[in-house]
Each structure stands twice: as C-alpha cells, then as structure tokens.
Amino acid sequence: MHATTKAIVRVAVIGSLAVTGVIHLVQPYFFLQTVAAYDVVPAPLLLAFTFLVPSFQVAVAFGMLTQYVGRLGVQCAFVIFLVFTAAQLSVLWRGLNVDCGCFGFHSAKISVASIIVPAMLSGGCMYLLKAERSPRRAEV
C-alpha cells in the first residue's frame, strides 16, 4: 500500500508542476498579468519571474519524472507549492479579487478552495520526503 500511495502522490506532484508550468509558458502574458495582480513580486522582477518560475516548474517535474534530481526535486517542489500557498493566502487576506492563475485562462478566483490544492501538494511533498527518508519495512 505504501508504494502505491507514494506513486500516486509523485504523479500528482509531477503532473501539477508540469501542467501548470507548460500552461504558464504557453500563455506568458496571461501569467504576467496574474502575477502582477497578486501584488507580491516587485515590478522590475515581473518579467523575469514570469519566465523563470514556469521554466523551473517544468525542469523540476522533468527531473522528478526521470529521478535525476532525487530528494532535491521534491524539496524544490515543496518550496514552489508552499510559496504559491502563501501568495494565495496573502491575496485572500488582503481581500483582492484575483484569479489564481493555476491553469491559464480557465482559472478560478482565489478562495479557500483554491488554496487547498497547493497546500495539499506541499503536504504531498512532505509525505514523499518522509517516505524516502524512513527505512523500508517488510510488507505484510
């Protein structure tokens, strides 16, 4: 059961990083607009952020898929999801009416429900890190 759960969580993390990263790279102007609306990235850094973050997401997803990056990939994914959770919480706290921007043009407004997704994915990363660190037990 443990191996199956671990595989499902890995697929969810890798899939989320890859899909959102590619969508943001394909729709850079929409992503730029969304990031600007969050009002958490300084204006001079917006353009670089708009290109680098989705590129990093895709690179991490590919590294995790090929198992080239090991624990570092999971740690990077954890940070990505944690930062995105914090950014959404900040928007919600400030009462801004902003699209989450997760899936391009098909996004929803930031709400408690939209915050649950990256929060759960960061929790999934924590699970993967713990599962990889703990010694394997014999399956019964």
C-alpha positions in Angstrom: 0.0 0.0 0.0 2.8 2.4 0.9 4.5 2.1 -2.6 1.1 2.7 -4.3 0.4 5.8 -2.2 3.9 7.1 -2.8 3.5 6.6 -6.6 0.1 8.4 -6.6 1.5 11.4 -4.7 4.5 11.6 -7.0 2.3 11.6 -10.1 0.1 14.3 -8.6 3.2 16.5 -7.8 4.9 15.9 -11.1 1.7 16.3 -13.1 0.8 19.6 -11.3 4.2 21.1 -11.8 4.4 20.1 -15.5 0.9 21.1 -16.5 0.9 24.4 -14.8 4.4 25.2 -15.9 3.7 24.4 -19.5 0.4 26.4 -19.4 2.2 29.4 -18.0 5.0 29.2 -20.6 2.4 28.9 -23.4 0.4 31.9 -22.0 3.1 34.2 -20.8 1.1 37.4 -21.0 -1.8 36.0 -19.0 0.6 34.6 -16.4 2.4 38.0 -16.2 -1.0 39.7 -15.7 -1.9 37.2 -13.0 1.4 37.5 -11.1 1.1 41.3 -11.3 -2.4 41.2 -9.8 -1.1 39.2 -6.8 1.0 42.3 -6.0 3.7 40.3 -4.3 6.5 40.4 -6.9 8.3 43.8 -7.4 7.5 45.3 -10.8 11.2 45.2 -12.0 11.2 41.4 -11.4 7.9 40.6 -13.0 9.2 39.7 -16.5 12.0 37.5 -15.2 9.6 35.9 -12.7 7.1 35.2 -15.5 9.6 33.2 -17.5 11.8 31.7 -14.8 9.2 30.2 -12.4 7.3 28.1 -15.0 10.6 27.0 -16.6 11.8 26.0 -13.1 8.5 24.1 -12.5 8.9 22.1 -15.8 12.5 21.4 -15.0 11.7 20.1 -11.5 8.9 18.0 -12.9 11.2 16.5 -15.6 13.9 15.9 -13.0 11.5 14.2 -10.7 10.0 12.1 -13.5 13.4 10.9 -14.6 14.5 10.6 -11.0 17.6 12.7 -11.9 17.2 15.2 -9.1 16.2 12.8 -6.2 15.3 14.4 -2.9 16.3 17.9 -4.2 13.5 17.8 -6.7 10.9 17.0 -4.1 12.3 19.7 -1.9 12.1 22.3 -4.7 8.5 21.2 -5.5 7.7 21.6 -1.8 9.0 25.2 -1.8 7.1 26.0 -5.0 3.8 24.8 -3.6 4.5 26.4 -0.2 5.3 29.8 -1.8 2.2 29.6 -4.0 0.1 28.7 -1.0 1.5 31.7 0.9 0.9 34.0 -2.1 -2.7 33.0 -2.4 -3.2 33.4 1.4 -1.8 36.9 1.1 -4.2 37.7 -1.7 -7.2 36.3 0.2 -6.1 38.1 3.4 -5.8 41.5 1.6 -9.3 41.0 0.1 -8.1 41.2 -3.5 -10.3 39.8 -6.3 -7.7 37.9 -8.3 -7.7 34.7 -10.5 -5.4 32.0 -9.1 -3.8 31.7 -12.5 -3.1 28.0 -11.9 -4.5 26.7 -15.2 -4.3 29.7 -17.5 -7.5 31.2 -18.8 -9.6 28.5 -17.0 -8.7 29.7 -13.6 -11.0 30.5 -10.7 -10.9 33.3 -8.2 -8.7 32.8 -5.2 -10.6 31.3 -2.4 -10.1 28.8 0.5 -10.8 26.0 -2.0 -8.1 27.3 -4.4 -5.6 27.5 -1.6 -6.3 23.9 -0.5 -4.7 22.5 -3.8 -1.2 23.9 -3.4 -1.3 23.3 0.4 -2.2 19.6 -0.2 0.5 19.3 -2.8 3.1 20.7 -0.4 1.8 18.2 2.1 2.3 15.5 -0.5 5.9 16.6 -0.9 6.4 16.4 2.8 5.0 12.8 2.7 7.4 11.9 -0.1 10.4 13.3 1.7 9.4 11.4 4.9 8.7 8.2 2.9 12.1 8.4 1.2 13.9 9.0 4.5 12.3 6.3 6.6 13.7 2.8 6.3 11.6 0.3 4.4 9.5 -2.1 6.3 8.6 -5.5 5.2 5.1 -5.5 3.6 2.7 -7.9 5.3 
